[in-house]
Amino acid sequence: MSTRLIKGRKKVRLAKIDNETNRQVTFSKRRNSVFKKANELAVMTGAEVGIIVFSPANKPYSFGHPNVNETIDKYVGEERRPSPSSPGIDDKYVQMYRKANSRALNTQLDYLQDQLDFALNLKSNLKEMNKNLDSQQELFRDPIEKMNYTEASMLKERLENLLLKVKNYGTERGYGYENGRWKDE
């Protein structure tokens, strides 16, 4: 007669699982089990069931019978009598959820508004720079012989400014400029 070891269910200690991978696997298995039980409850009793679960990674998962949105809208959207098992608590949690959700959405809206303002300001600045560039290029379109005295002096001033910028650029990078030539220092 042989003796067989029969594996039964082990008692699981209820505490947070330290290993992140094990925690995620356990979450997935138990989430599926909870959704399966909720489905059985809805089918066997005709109850409307709605469940929302957030994973450790803060991803939402939901189950509803017949539909999670309809069930939640029915729960949140209309005036209800307090639940006999938990009077007043349901509404308190709904209000807390709404406040937390609206704060998060307002923060996100503010961030997006700031980004939009920055982008619009940048667009405006780029348009202005483009206009300035176009007006500067006007001086170089016509031959020098056709310029009047004012246009020629503006061109000379801008060319001198450009030469100064080029000299400064080279000097900052370790080059010297003497007698119209660059040299290593």
C-alpha positions in Angstrom: 0.0 0.0 0.0 1.5 3.3 -1.1 1.0 6.5 0.7 0.3 9.5 -1.3 0.8 13.0 -0.2 -2.3 15.1 -0.9 -1.7 18.8 -1.4 -4.4 20.9 0.0 -4.9 24.6 0.3 -2.4 26.4 2.3 -3.3 29.2 4.7 -2.1 32.5 3.4 -0.8 35.1 5.7 -2.5 38.4 5.1 0.2 41.0 4.8 1.6 43.1 2.0 3.8 41.1 -0.4 7.3 42.6 -0.5 8.4 41.3 -3.8 7.0 43.5 -6.5 6.8 40.8 -9.2 5.0 38.4 -6.8 2.7 41.2 -5.7 1.7 41.9 -9.4 1.1 38.3 -10.1 -1.0 37.8 -7.0 -3.0 41.0 -7.9 -3.7 39.7 -11.4 -4.9 36.3 -10.2 -7.0 37.6 -7.3 -8.5 40.4 -9.5 -9.6 37.8 -12.0 -11.1 35.7 -9.2 -13.0 38.6 -7.7 -14.4 39.5 -11.2 -15.4 35.8 -11.7 -17.2 35.8 -8.3 -18.9 39.1 -9.1 -20.1 37.7 -12.4 -21.4 34.5 -10.7 -23.3 36.7 -8.1 -24.8 38.8 -10.9 -25.9 35.8 -13.0 -27.2 33.7 -10.1 -29.1 36.5 -8.3 -29.8 39.1 -11.0 -27.9 41.7 -9.0 -26.3 44.7 -10.7 -22.5 44.6 -9.9 -19.9 47.2 -10.5 -16.3 46.9 -9.4 -13.3 49.2 -9.9 -9.9 48.1 -8.8 -6.6 49.9 -9.1 -3.4 47.9 -9.5 -0.2 48.5 -7.5 0.9 50.4 -10.7 -2.2 52.6 -10.3 -3.9 51.2 -13.5 -7.6 50.9 -13.2 -9.5 47.7 -13.9 -13.3 47.4 -13.9 -16.0 44.9 -14.1 -19.7 45.5 -14.4 -22.9 43.5 -15.0 -24.7 44.5 -17.1 -22.3 47.4 -17.7 -19.8 49.1 -15.2 -20.7 52.6 -16.4 -24.4 52.1 -16.0 -24.0 50.6 -12.6 -21.8 53.3 -11.3 -24.0 56.0 -12.8 -27.0 54.5 -11.1 -25.0 54.4 -7.8 -23.5 57.9 -8.0 -26.0 59.8 -10.2 -29.2 59.8 -8.2 -30.3 60.4 -4.7 -30.3 57.2 -2.7 -31.3 56.1 0.7 -28.2 55.2 2.8 -27.3 51.5 2.7 -28.6 49.7 5.8 -25.3 48.0 6.2 -23.2 51.2 6.1 -25.4 54.3 6.6 -23.8 57.5 5.5 -20.4 55.9 4.6 -21.2 55.4 0.9 -21.9 59.0 0.2 -18.8 60.1 2.2 -16.5 57.9 0.0 -18.2 59.0 -3.2 -17.7 62.7 -2.2 -14.0 62.0 -1.3 -13.5 60.3 -4.6 -15.1 63.1 -6.5 -13.0 65.7 -4.7 -9.7 63.8 -5.3 -10.6 63.2 -8.9 -11.5 66.8 -9.5 -8.2 68.0 -7.9 -6.2 65.7 -10.1 -8.1 66.9 -13.2 -7.6 70.5 -12.2 -3.9 70.0 -11.7 -3.7 68.3 -15.1 -5.7 71.1 -16.7 -3.4 73.8 -15.1 -0.3 72.0 -16.5 -1.8 71.7 -20.0 -2.9 75.4 -19.9 0.7 76.4 -18.9 2.1 74.3 -21.8 -0.4 75.9 -24.2 0.5 79.4 -23.0 4.2 78.7 -23.4 3.6 77.3 -26.9 1.5 80.3 -27.9 4.1 82.7 -26.5 6.9 80.8 -28.3 4.9 81.0 -31.6 4.4 84.7 -31.2 8.1 85.2 -30.5 9.1 83.1 -33.5 6.7 85.1 -35.8 8.3 88.4 -34.5 11.8 87.0 -35.1 10.8 85.9 -38.6 9.4 89.4 -39.4 12.7 90.9 -38.2 14.7 88.5 -40.3 12.6 89.3 -43.3 13.2 93.0 -42.9 16.9 92.4 -42.4 17.1 90.4 -45.6 15.5 93.2 -47.5 18.8 95.1 -47.3 20.6 92.2 -49.1 18.1 91.8 -52.0 19.0 94.9 -54.0 22.5 95.6 -55.3 24.5 98.0 -53.2 24.6 100.5 -56.1 20.8 101.0 -55.8 20.9 101.8 -52.1 20.5 105.3 -50.8 22.8 106.7 -48.1 20.5 105.6 -45.1 20.2 102.0 -46.4 23.9 101.8 -47.0 24.8 103.1 -43.5 22.3 100.6 -41.9 23.9 97.8 -44.0 27.4 98.9 -42.8 26.3 99.0 -39.2 24.7 95.5 -39.4 27.8 94.0 -41.1 30.0 95.5 -38.4 27.8 94.0 -35.7 27.9 90.7 -37.4 31.7 90.8 -37.6 31.9 91.7 -33.9 29.7 88.7 -33.1 31.9 86.4 -35.2 35.0 87.7 -33.5 33.5 87.2 -30.0 32.4 83.7 -31.0 35.9 82.7 -32.2 37.6 84.3 -29.1 35.3 82.4 -26.8 36.4 79.2 -28.4 40.1 79.9 -28.2 40.8 81.6 -31.6 42.3 85.0 -32.2 41.5 87.4 -35.0 44.3 89.7 -36.3 44.7 91.5 -39.6 41.6 89.8 -41.1 42.7 86.3 -40.3 42.0 83.7 -37.6 44.8 82.1 -35.7 45.1 79.5 -33.0 46.1 80.8 -29.6 
